[in-house]
Amino acid sequence: MFCGFIFSGIHPVIWQQARLDNPDPDRLIPVPMIGFSELHKRLKHQEHQTQLHQTRLDVSVGWRRTAPDKQTQGFFV
């Protein structure tokens, strides 16, 4: 569990609510976003991660489609 540090400029009540809303306090800590530039940066990062995940899924699906089918080669699973 993290030490309970409050970021500068964040109201203690808001910080406490963020800690209470944390889905996994043993592994995650709240990270404040101040202003639209921070929100925009977070959105761009999430979009990038989504693209990476989608590419990985596309590669996996493509590999499964090109893998030899054991039934067509006389082998039955």
PDB file of N, CA, C and O in Angstrom:
ATOM      1  N   MET A   1       0.844  -1.177   0.000  1.00  0.00           N
ATOM      2  CA  MET A   1       0.000   0.000   0.000  1.00  0.00           C
ATOM      3  C   MET A   1       0.890   1.242   0.000  1.00  0.00           C
ATOM      4  O   MET A   1       1.919   1.280   0.674  1.00  0.00           O
ATOM      5  N   PHE A   2       0.487   2.238  -0.752  1.00  0.00           N
ATOM      6  CA  PHE A   2       1.343   3.409  -0.855  1.00  0.00           C
ATOM      7  C   PHE A   2       1.172   4.310   0.351  1.00  0.00           C
ATOM      8  O   PHE A   2       0.206   4.183   1.104  1.00  0.00           O
ATOM      9  N   CYS A   3       2.114   5.219   0.528  1.00  0.00           N
ATOM     10  CA  CYS A   3       2.271   5.934   1.800  1.00  0.00           C
ATOM     11  C   CYS A   3       1.222   6.999   2.112  1.00  0.00           C
ATOM     12  O   CYS A   3       1.228   7.529   3.223  1.00  0.00           O
ATOM     13  N   GLY A   4       0.331   7.334   1.198  1.00  0.00           N
ATOM     14  CA  GLY A   4      -0.688   8.331   1.488  1.00  0.00           C
ATOM     15  C   GLY A   4      -0.263   9.742   1.153  1.00  0.00           C
ATOM     16  O   GLY A   4      -0.894  10.699   1.603  1.00  0.00           O
ATOM     17  N   PHE A   5       0.782   9.891   0.380  1.00  0.00           N
ATOM     18  CA  PHE A   5       1.266  11.193  -0.059  1.00  0.00           C
ATOM     19  C   PHE A   5       0.174  11.940  -0.821  1.00  0.00           C
ATOM     20  O   PHE A   5      -0.501  11.352  -1.666  1.00  0.00           O
ATOM     21  N   ILE A   6      -0.005  13.223  -0.532  1.00  0.00           N
ATOM     22  CA  ILE A   6      -0.972  14.063  -1.243  1.00  0.00           C
ATOM     23  C   ILE A   6      -0.199  14.977  -2.184  1.00  0.00           C
ATOM     24  O   ILE A   6       0.714  15.686  -1.761  1.00  0.00           O
ATOM     25  N   PHE A   7      -0.571  14.957  -3.470  1.00  0.00           N
ATOM     26  CA  PHE A   7       0.098  15.806  -4.447  1.00  0.00           C
ATOM     27  C   PHE A   7      -0.183  17.271  -4.159  1.00  0.00           C
ATOM     28  O   PHE A   7      -1.275  17.626  -3.716  1.00  0.00           O
ATOM     29  N   SER A   8       0.791  18.106  -4.409  1.00  0.00           N
ATOM     30  CA  SER A   8       0.642  19.545  -4.227  1.00  0.00           C
ATOM     31  C   SER A   8      -0.446  20.082  -5.153  1.00  0.00           C
ATOM     32  O   SER A   8      -0.491  19.745  -6.336  1.00  0.00           O
ATOM     33  N   GLY A   9      -1.310  20.911  -4.606  1.00  0.00           N
ATOM     34  CA  GLY A   9      -2.368  21.506  -5.404  1.00  0.00           C
ATOM     35  C   GLY A   9      -3.638  20.686  -5.480  1.00  0.00           C
ATOM     36  O   GLY A   9      -4.598  21.112  -6.123  1.00  0.00           O
ATOM     37  N   ILE A  10      -3.681  19.526  -4.846  1.00  0.00           N
ATOM     38  CA  ILE A  10      -4.862  18.671  -4.850  1.00  0.00           C
ATOM     39  C   ILE A  10      -5.539  18.787  -3.481  1.00  0.00           C
ATOM     40  O   ILE A  10      -4.893  18.613  -2.447  1.00  0.00           O
ATOM     41  N   HIS A  11      -6.810  19.073  -3.481  1.00  0.00           N
ATOM     42  CA  HIS A  11      -7.553  19.200  -2.224  1.00  0.00           C
ATOM     43  C   HIS A  11      -7.583  17.832  -1.532  1.00  0.00           C
ATOM     44  O   HIS A  11      -7.837  16.820  -2.185  1.00  0.00           O
ATOM     45  N   PRO A  12      -7.329  17.789  -0.225  1.00  0.00           N
ATOM     46  CA  PRO A  12      -7.285  16.510   0.500  1.00  0.00           C
ATOM     47  C   PRO A  12      -8.572  15.682   0.379  1.00  0.00           C
ATOM     48  O   PRO A  12      -8.509  14.453   0.337  1.00  0.00           O
ATOM     49  N   VAL A  13      -9.715  16.327   0.323  1.00  0.00           N
ATOM     50  CA  VAL A  13     -10.980  15.599   0.205  1.00  0.00           C
ATOM     51  C   VAL A  13     -11.060  14.890  -1.156  1.00  0.00           C
ATOM     52  O   VAL A  13     -11.489  13.739  -1.239  1.00  0.00           O
ATOM     53  N   ILE A  14     -10.647  15.583  -2.210  1.00  0.00           N
ATOM     54  CA  ILE A  14     -10.653  14.981  -3.552  1.00  0.00           C
ATOM     55  C   ILE A  14      -9.655  13.833  -3.614  1.00  0.00           C
ATOM     56  O   ILE A  14      -9.935  12.790  -4.203  1.00  0.00           O
ATOM     57  N   TRP A  15      -8.490  14.030  -3.004  1.00  0.00           N
ATOM     58  CA  TRP A  15      -7.478  12.966  -2.990  1.00  0.00           C
ATOM     59  C   TRP A  15      -7.985  11.737  -2.222  1.00  0.00           C
ATOM     60  O   TRP A  15      -7.784  10.603  -2.655  1.00  0.00           O
ATOM     61  N   GLN A  16      -8.630  11.969  -1.101  1.00  0.00           N
ATOM     62  CA  GLN A  16      -9.174  10.852  -0.320  1.00  0.00           C
ATOM     63  C   GLN A  16     -10.229  10.100  -1.126  1.00  0.00           C
ATOM     64  O   GLN A  16     -10.273   8.871  -1.078  1.00  0.00           O
ATOM     65  N   GLN A  17     -11.078  10.812  -1.865  1.00  0.00           N
ATOM     66  CA  GLN A  17     -12.089  10.152  -2.690  1.00  0.00           C
ATOM     67  C   GLN A  17     -11.431   9.337  -3.797  1.00  0.00           C
ATOM     68  O   GLN A  17     -11.887   8.240  -4.117  1.00  0.00           O
ATOM     69  N   ALA A  18     -10.372   9.864  -4.375  1.00  0.00           N
ATOM     70  CA  ALA A  18      -9.643   9.116  -5.409  1.00  0.00           C
ATOM     71  C   ALA A  18      -9.060   7.830  -4.832  1.00  0.00           C
ATOM     72  O   ALA A  18      -9.073   6.792  -5.492  1.00  0.00           O
ATOM     73  N   ARG A  19      -8.559   7.894  -3.628  1.00  0.00           N
ATOM     74  CA  ARG A  19      -8.023   6.689  -2.976  1.00  0.00           C
ATOM     75  C   ARG A  19      -9.136   5.681  -2.694  1.00  0.00           C
ATOM     76  O   ARG A  19      -8.944   4.477  -2.858  1.00  0.00           O
ATOM     77  N   LEU A  20     -10.304   6.179  -2.269  1.00  0.00           N
ATOM     78  CA  LEU A  20     -11.431   5.285  -1.998  1.00  0.00           C
ATOM     79  C   LEU A  20     -11.960   4.630  -3.277  1.00  0.00           C
ATOM     80  O   LEU A  20     -12.422   3.490  -3.246  1.00  0.00           O
ATOM     81  N   ASP A  21     -11.893   5.347  -4.392  1.00  0.00           N
ATOM     82  CA  ASP A  21     -12.375   4.829  -5.672  1.00  0.00           C
ATOM     83  C   ASP A  21     -11.376   3.903  -6.357  1.00  0.00           C
ATOM     84  O   ASP A  21     -11.693   3.313  -7.390  1.00  0.00           O
ATOM     85  N   ASN A  22     -10.191   3.768  -5.806  1.00  0.00           N
ATOM     86  CA  ASN A  22      -9.142   2.948  -6.416  1.00  0.00           C
ATOM     87  C   ASN A  22      -9.565   1.476  -6.425  1.00  0.00           C
ATOM     88  O   ASN A  22      -9.855   0.913  -5.369  1.00  0.00           O
ATOM     89  N   PRO A  23      -9.603   0.840  -7.619  1.00  0.00           N
ATOM     90  CA  PRO A  23     -10.046  -0.551  -7.692  1.00  0.00           C
ATOM     91  C   PRO A  23      -9.044  -1.555  -7.121  1.00  0.00           C
ATOM     92  O   PRO A  23      -9.435  -2.666  -6.763  1.00  0.00           O
ATOM     93  N   ASP A  24      -7.765  -1.195  -7.028  1.00  0.00           N
ATOM     94  CA  ASP A  24      -6.753  -2.114  -6.506  1.00  0.00           C
ATOM     95  C   ASP A  24      -5.679  -1.322  -5.758  1.00  0.00           C
ATOM     96  O   ASP A  24      -4.598  -1.091  -6.299  1.00  0.00           O
ATOM     97  N   PRO A  25      -5.963  -0.906  -4.527  1.00  0.00           N
ATOM     98  CA  PRO A  25      -5.034  -0.046  -3.787  1.00  0.00           C
ATOM     99  C   PRO A  25      -3.668  -0.677  -3.511  1.00  0.00           C
ATOM    100  O   PRO A  25      -2.704   0.046  -3.256  1.00  0.00           O
ATOM    101  N   ASP A  26      -3.564  -1.994  -3.554  1.00  0.00           N
ATOM    102  CA  ASP A  26      -2.270  -2.633  -3.315  1.00  0.00           C
ATOM    103  C   ASP A  26      -1.342  -2.518  -4.518  1.00  0.00           C
ATOM    104  O   ASP A  26      -0.125  -2.639  -4.378  1.00  0.00           O
ATOM    105  N   ARG A  27      -1.912  -2.283  -5.706  1.00  0.00           N
ATOM    106  CA  ARG A  27      -1.092  -2.221  -6.919  1.00  0.00           C
ATOM    107  C   ARG A  27      -1.148  -0.885  -7.636  1.00  0.00           C
ATOM    108  O   ARG A  27      -0.253  -0.586  -8.426  1.00  0.00           O
ATOM    109  N   LEU A  28      -2.167  -0.071  -7.392  1.00  0.00           N
ATOM    110  CA  LEU A  28      -2.361   1.159  -8.135  1.00  0.00           C
ATOM    111  C   LEU A  28      -2.408   2.365  -7.210  1.00  0.00           C
ATOM    112  O   LEU A  28      -2.845   2.268  -6.063  1.00  0.00           O
ATOM    113  N   ILE A  29      -1.954   3.502  -7.723  1.00  0.00           N
ATOM    114  CA  ILE A  29      -2.105   4.756  -6.986  1.00  0.00           C
ATOM    115  C   ILE A  29      -2.801   5.761  -7.897  1.00  0.00           C
ATOM    116  O   ILE A  29      -2.609   5.722  -9.113  1.00  0.00           O
ATOM    117  N   PRO A  30      -3.597   6.649  -7.339  1.00  0.00           N
ATOM    118  CA  PRO A  30      -4.224   7.682  -8.158  1.00  0.00           C
ATOM    119  C   PRO A  30      -3.165   8.637  -8.701  1.00  0.00           C
ATOM    120  O   PRO A  30      -2.187   8.951  -8.023  1.00  0.00           O
ATOM    121  N   VAL A  31      -3.373   9.087  -9.917  1.00  0.00           N
ATOM    122  CA  VAL A  31      -2.481  10.071 -10.531  1.00  0.00           C
ATOM    123  C   VAL A  31      -3.337  11.258 -10.943  1.00  0.00           C
ATOM    124  O   VAL A  31      -4.233  11.120 -11.776  1.00  0.00           O
ATOM    125  N   PRO A  32      -3.067  12.426 -10.363  1.00  0.00           N
ATOM    126  CA  PRO A  32      -3.905  13.581 -10.675  1.00  0.00           C
ATOM    127  C   PRO A  32      -3.659  14.109 -12.093  1.00  0.00           C
ATOM    128  O   PRO A  32      -2.544  14.061 -12.611  1.00  0.00           O
ATOM    129  N   MET A  33      -4.724  14.607 -12.692  1.00  0.00           N
ATOM    130  CA  MET A  33      -4.639  15.299 -13.966  1.00  0.00           C
ATOM    131  C   MET A  33      -5.136  16.720 -13.711  1.00  0.00           C
ATOM    132  O   MET A  33      -6.244  16.931 -13.218  1.00  0.00           O
ATOM    133  N   ILE A  34      -4.302  17.672 -14.053  1.00  0.00           N
ATOM    134  CA  ILE A  34      -4.674  19.068 -13.854  1.00  0.00           C
ATOM    135  C   ILE A  34      -4.678  19.745 -15.218  1.00  0.00           C
ATOM    136  O   ILE A  34      -3.632  19.911 -15.845  1.00  0.00           O
ATOM    137  N   GLY A  35      -5.850  20.129 -15.662  1.00  0.00           N
ATOM    138  CA  GLY A  35      -5.981  20.851 -16.915  1.00  0.00           C
ATOM    139  C   GLY A  35      -6.250  19.952 -18.104  1.00  0.00           C
ATOM    140  O   GLY A  35      -6.090  18.733 -18.053  1.00  0.00           O
ATOM    141  N   PHE A  36      -6.667  20.608 -19.180  1.00  0.00           N
ATOM    142  CA  PHE A  36      -7.010  19.876 -20.390  1.00  0.00           C
ATOM    143  C   PHE A  36      -5.781  19.290 -21.079  1.00  0.00           C
ATOM    144  O   PHE A  36      -5.883  18.268 -21.757  1.00  0.00           O
ATOM    145  N   SER A  37      -4.630  19.921 -20.915  1.00  0.00           N
ATOM    146  CA  SER A  37      -3.425  19.359 -21.549  1.00  0.00           C
ATOM    147  C   SER A  37      -3.095  17.990 -20.957  1.00  0.00           C
ATOM    148  O   SER A  37      -2.696  17.087 -21.691  1.00  0.00           O
ATOM    149  N   GLU A  38      -3.252  17.822 -19.655  1.00  0.00           N
ATOM    150  CA  GLU A  38      -3.021  16.522 -19.021  1.00  0.00           C
ATOM    151  C   GLU A  38      -4.054  15.496 -19.499  1.00  0.00           C
ATOM    152  O   GLU A  38      -3.716  14.344 -19.769  1.00  0.00           O
ATOM    153  N   LEU A  39      -5.301  15.922 -19.600  1.00  0.00           N
ATOM    154  CA  LEU A  39      -6.350  15.041 -20.092  1.00  0.00           C
ATOM    155  C   LEU A  39      -6.065  14.611 -21.530  1.00  0.00           C
ATOM    156  O   LEU A  39      -6.234  13.444 -21.881  1.00  0.00           O
ATOM    157  N   HIS A  40      -5.634  15.562 -22.356  1.00  0.00           N
ATOM    158  CA  HIS A  40      -5.313  15.269 -23.752  1.00  0.00           C
ATOM    159  C   HIS A  40      -4.129  14.293 -23.841  1.00  0.00           C
ATOM    160  O   HIS A  40      -4.140  13.368 -24.653  1.00  0.00           O
ATOM    161  N   LYS A  41      -3.119  14.508 -23.007  1.00  0.00           N
ATOM    162  CA  LYS A  41      -1.950  13.614 -23.000  1.00  0.00           C
ATOM    163  C   LYS A  41      -2.366  12.191 -22.607  1.00  0.00           C
ATOM    164  O   LYS A  41      -1.913  11.221 -23.214  1.00  0.00           O
ATOM    165  N   ARG A  42      -3.219  12.071 -21.604  1.00  0.00           N
ATOM    166  CA  ARG A  42      -3.695  10.756 -21.171  1.00  0.00           C
ATOM    167  C   ARG A  42      -4.496  10.079 -22.286  1.00  0.00           C
ATOM    168  O   ARG A  42      -4.335   8.884 -22.533  1.00  0.00           O
ATOM    169  N   LEU A  43      -5.358  10.846 -22.956  1.00  0.00           N
ATOM    170  CA  LEU A  43      -6.152  10.299 -24.057  1.00  0.00           C
ATOM    171  C   LEU A  43      -5.253   9.795 -25.179  1.00  0.00           C
ATOM    172  O   LEU A  43      -5.476   8.702 -25.699  1.00  0.00           O
ATOM    173  N   LYS A  44      -4.245  10.569 -25.559  1.00  0.00           N
ATOM    174  CA  LYS A  44      -3.327  10.156 -26.623  1.00  0.00           C
ATOM    175  C   LYS A  44      -2.559   8.893 -26.231  1.00  0.00           C
ATOM    176  O   LYS A  44      -2.344   8.012 -27.064  1.00  0.00           O
ATOM    177  N   HIS A  45      -2.154   8.805 -24.992  1.00  0.00           N
ATOM    178  CA  HIS A  45      -1.453   7.609 -24.520  1.00  0.00           C
ATOM    179  C   HIS A  45      -2.377   6.386 -24.580  1.00  0.00           C
ATOM    180  O   HIS A  45      -1.956   5.314 -25.014  1.00  0.00           O
ATOM    181  N   GLN A  46      -3.615   6.542 -24.152  1.00  0.00           N
ATOM    182  CA  GLN A  46      -4.560   5.429 -24.199  1.00  0.00           C
ATOM    183  C   GLN A  46      -4.856   5.017 -25.634  1.00  0.00           C
ATOM    184  O   GLN A  46      -4.971   3.825 -25.920  1.00  0.00           O
ATOM    185  N   GLU A  47      -4.981   5.987 -26.546  1.00  0.00           N
ATOM    186  CA  GLU A  47      -5.202   5.653 -27.951  1.00  0.00           C
ATOM    187  C   GLU A  47      -4.022   4.877 -28.520  1.00  0.00           C
ATOM    188  O   GLU A  47      -4.208   3.924 -29.278  1.00  0.00           O
ATOM    189  N   HIS A  48      -2.809   5.284 -28.155  1.00  0.00           N
ATOM    190  CA  HIS A  48      -1.610   4.577 -28.623  1.00  0.00           C
ATOM    191  C   HIS A  48      -1.583   3.136 -28.099  1.00  0.00           C
ATOM    192  O   HIS A  48      -1.302   2.200 -28.846  1.00  0.00           O
ATOM    193  N   GLN A  49      -1.876   2.975 -26.813  1.00  0.00           N
ATOM    194  CA  GLN A  49      -1.887   1.634 -26.232  1.00  0.00           C
ATOM    195  C   GLN A  49      -2.966   0.763 -26.884  1.00  0.00           C
ATOM    196  O   GLN A  49      -2.750  -0.427 -27.114  1.00  0.00           O
ATOM    197  N   THR A  50      -4.116   1.353 -27.178  1.00  0.00           N
ATOM    198  CA  THR A  50      -5.184   0.613 -27.843  1.00  0.00           C
ATOM    199  C   THR A  50      -4.734   0.151 -29.221  1.00  0.00           C
ATOM    200  O   THR A  50      -5.020  -0.979 -29.617  1.00  0.00           O
ATOM    201  N   GLN A  51      -4.034   1.010 -29.956  1.00  0.00           N
ATOM    202  CA  GLN A  51      -3.516   0.628 -31.270  1.00  0.00           C
ATOM    203  C   GLN A  51      -2.519  -0.519 -31.158  1.00  0.00           C
ATOM    204  O   GLN A  51      -2.534  -1.439 -31.975  1.00  0.00           O
ATOM    205  N   LEU A  52      -1.653  -0.465 -30.147  1.00  0.00           N
ATOM    206  CA  LEU A  52      -0.690  -1.558 -29.945  1.00  0.00           C
ATOM    207  C   LEU A  52      -1.404  -2.874 -29.644  1.00  0.00           C
ATOM    208  O   LEU A  52      -1.039  -3.921 -30.179  1.00  0.00           O
ATOM    209  N   HIS A  53      -2.421  -2.816 -28.787  1.00  0.00           N
ATOM    210  CA  HIS A  53      -3.180  -4.025 -28.467  1.00  0.00           C
ATOM    211  C   HIS A  53      -3.902  -4.561 -29.698  1.00  0.00           C
ATOM    212  O   HIS A  53      -3.930  -5.770 -29.928  1.00  0.00           O
ATOM    213  N   GLN A  54      -4.491  -3.658 -30.495  1.00  0.00           N
ATOM    214  CA  GLN A  54      -5.205  -4.091 -31.691  1.00  0.00           C
ATOM    215  C   GLN A  54      -4.250  -4.731 -32.700  1.00  0.00           C
ATOM    216  O   GLN A  54      -4.593  -5.730 -33.333  1.00  0.00           O
ATOM    217  N   THR A  55      -3.065  -4.164 -32.849  1.00  0.00           N
ATOM    218  CA  THR A  55      -2.057  -4.748 -33.749  1.00  0.00           C
ATOM    219  C   THR A  55      -1.686  -6.141 -33.278  1.00  0.00           C
ATOM    220  O   THR A  55      -1.572  -7.065 -34.083  1.00  0.00           O
ATOM    221  N   ARG A  56      -1.500  -6.290 -31.998  1.00  0.00           N
ATOM    222  CA  ARG A  56      -1.151  -7.611 -31.441  1.00  0.00           C
ATOM    223  C   ARG A  56      -2.273  -8.616 -31.703  1.00  0.00           C
ATOM    224  O   ARG A  56      -2.006  -9.762 -32.065  1.00  0.00           O
ATOM    225  N   LEU A  57      -3.514  -8.198 -31.525  1.00  0.00           N
ATOM    226  CA  LEU A  57      -4.649  -9.083 -31.806  1.00  0.00           C
ATOM    227  C   LEU A  57      -4.719  -9.436 -33.291  1.00  0.00           C
ATOM    228  O   LEU A  57      -4.959 -10.590 -33.645  1.00  0.00           O
ATOM    229  N   ASP A  58      -4.509  -8.447 -34.157  1.00  0.00           N
ATOM    230  CA  ASP A  58      -4.541  -8.704 -35.597  1.00  0.00           C
ATOM    231  C   ASP A  58      -3.472  -9.716 -35.998  1.00  0.00           C
ATOM    232  O   ASP A  58      -3.724 -10.589 -36.830  1.00  0.00           O
ATOM    233  N   VAL A  59      -2.283  -9.603 -35.412  1.00  0.00           N
ATOM    234  CA  VAL A  59      -1.205 -10.544 -35.708  1.00  0.00           C
ATOM    235  C   VAL A  59      -1.596 -11.936 -35.226  1.00  0.00           C
ATOM    236  O   VAL A  59      -1.370 -12.921 -35.929  1.00  0.00           O
ATOM    237  N   SER A  60      -2.181 -12.026 -34.031  1.00  0.00           N
ATOM    238  CA  SER A  60      -2.596 -13.330 -33.497  1.00  0.00           C
ATOM    239  C   SER A  60      -3.653 -13.981 -34.369  1.00  0.00           C
ATOM    240  O   SER A  60      -3.563 -15.171 -34.670  1.00  0.00           O
ATOM    241  N   VAL A  61      -4.645 -13.219 -34.776  1.00  0.00           N
ATOM    242  CA  VAL A  61      -5.709 -13.760 -35.614  1.00  0.00           C
ATOM    243  C   VAL A  61      -5.148 -14.168 -36.971  1.00  0.00           C
ATOM    244  O   VAL A  61      -5.514 -15.216 -37.503  1.00  0.00           O
ATOM    245  N   GLY A  62      -4.267 -13.354 -37.531  1.00  0.00           N
ATOM    246  CA  GLY A  62      -3.639 -13.686 -38.811  1.00  0.00           C
ATOM    247  C   GLY A  62      -2.829 -14.959 -38.719  1.00  0.00           C
ATOM    248  O   GLY A  62      -2.857 -15.779 -39.636  1.00  0.00           O
ATOM    249  N   TRP A  63      -2.113 -15.136 -37.632  1.00  0.00           N
ATOM    250  CA  TRP A  63      -1.316 -16.340 -37.445  1.00  0.00           C
ATOM    251  C   TRP A  63      -2.210 -17.570 -37.356  1.00  0.00           C
ATOM    252  O   TRP A  63      -1.893 -18.614 -37.926  1.00  0.00           O
ATOM    253  N   ARG A  64      -3.317 -17.450 -36.647  1.00  0.00           N
ATOM    254  CA  ARG A  64      -4.233 -18.593 -36.517  1.00  0.00           C
ATOM    255  C   ARG A  64      -4.848 -18.953 -37.860  1.00  0.00           C
ATOM    256  O   ARG A  64      -5.070 -20.129 -38.146  1.00  0.00           O
ATOM    257  N   ARG A  65      -5.125 -17.950 -38.686  1.00  0.00           N
ATOM    258  CA  ARG A  65      -5.719 -18.221 -40.001  1.00  0.00           C
ATOM    259  C   ARG A  65      -4.737 -18.894 -40.942  1.00  0.00           C
ATOM    260  O   ARG A  65      -5.150 -19.671 -41.803  1.00  0.00           O
ATOM    261  N   THR A  66      -3.441 -18.615 -40.801  1.00  0.00           N
ATOM    262  CA  THR A  66      -2.442 -19.189 -41.699  1.00  0.00           C
ATOM    263  C   THR A  66      -1.810 -20.455 -41.143  1.00  0.00           C
ATOM    264  O   THR A  66      -1.063 -21.127 -41.853  1.00  0.00           O
ATOM    265  N   ALA A  67      -2.090 -20.794 -39.898  1.00  0.00           N
ATOM    266  CA  ALA A  67      -1.534 -22.021 -39.317  1.00  0.00           C
ATOM    267  C   ALA A  67      -2.158 -23.230 -40.008  1.00  0.00           C
ATOM    268  O   ALA A  67      -3.342 -23.213 -40.344  1.00  0.00           O
ATOM    269  N   PRO A  68      -1.368 -24.275 -40.218  1.00  0.00           N
ATOM    270  CA  PRO A  68      -1.918 -25.465 -40.878  1.00  0.00           C
ATOM    271  C   PRO A  68      -3.059 -26.075 -40.076  1.00  0.00           C
ATOM    272  O   PRO A  68      -2.993 -26.179 -38.851  1.00  0.00           O
ATOM    273  N   ASP A  69      -4.089 -26.469 -40.778  1.00  0.00           N
ATOM    274  CA  ASP A  69      -5.250 -27.093 -40.156  1.00  0.00           C
ATOM    275  C   ASP A  69      -4.982 -28.591 -40.073  1.00  0.00           C
ATOM    276  O   ASP A  69      -4.820 -29.248 -41.102  1.00  0.00           O
ATOM    277  N   LYS A  70      -4.936 -29.125 -38.884  1.00  0.00           N
ATOM    278  CA  LYS A  70      -4.600 -30.542 -38.708  1.00  0.00           C
ATOM    279  C   LYS A  70      -5.631 -31.451 -39.350  1.00  0.00           C
ATOM    280  O   LYS A  70      -5.285 -32.545 -39.795  1.00  0.00           O
ATOM    281  N   GLN A  71      -6.890 -31.030 -39.410  1.00  0.00           N
ATOM    282  CA  GLN A  71      -7.926 -31.891 -40.009  1.00  0.00           C
ATOM    283  C   GLN A  71      -7.724 -32.035 -41.507  1.00  0.00           C
ATOM    284  O   GLN A  71      -8.018 -33.096 -42.058  1.00  0.00           O
ATOM    285  N   THR A  72      -7.232 -31.005 -42.185  1.00  0.00           N
ATOM    286  CA  THR A  72      -7.049 -31.102 -43.644  1.00  0.00           C
ATOM    287  C   THR A  72      -5.800 -31.903 -44.004  1.00  0.00           C
ATOM    288  O   THR A  72      -5.617 -32.270 -45.165  1.00  0.00           O
ATOM    289  N   GLN A  73      -4.947 -32.174 -43.033  1.00  0.00           N
ATOM    290  CA  GLN A  73      -3.732 -32.940 -43.288  1.00  0.00           C
ATOM    291  C   GLN A  73      -3.890 -34.394 -42.862  1.00  0.00           C
ATOM    292  O   GLN A  73      -2.903 -35.128 -42.819  1.00  0.00           O
ATOM    293  N   GLY A  74      -5.093 -34.821 -42.550  1.00  0.00           N
ATOM    294  CA  GLY A  74      -5.308 -36.197 -42.154  1.00  0.00           C
ATOM    295  C   GLY A  74      -5.149 -36.450 -40.666  1.00  0.00           C
ATOM    296  O   GLY A  74      -5.279 -37.590 -40.220  1.00  0.00           O
ATOM    297  N   PHE A  75      -4.879 -35.440 -39.910  1.00  0.00           N
ATOM    298  CA  PHE A  75      -4.762 -35.587 -38.464  1.00  0.00           C
ATOM    299  C   PHE A  75      -6.008 -35.013 -37.811  1.00  0.00           C
ATOM    300  O   PHE A  75      -6.464 -33.928 -38.173  1.00  0.00           O
ATOM    301  N   PHE A  76      -6.546 -35.729 -36.868  1.00  0.00           N
ATOM    302  CA  PHE A  76      -7.735 -35.258 -36.178  1.00  0.00           C
ATOM    303  C   PHE A  76      -7.393 -35.029 -34.726  1.00  0.00           C
ATOM    304  O   PHE A  76      -6.732 -35.850 -34.091  1.00  0.00           O
ATOM    305  N   VAL A  77      -7.837 -33.932 -34.220  1.00  0.00           N
ATOM    306  CA  VAL A  77      -7.537 -33.573 -32.830  1.00  0.00           C
ATOM    307  C   VAL A  77      -8.604 -34.143 -31.927  1.00  0.00           C
ATOM    308  O   VAL A  77      -8.547 -33.960 -30.711  1.00  0.00           O
TER     309      VAL A  77
END
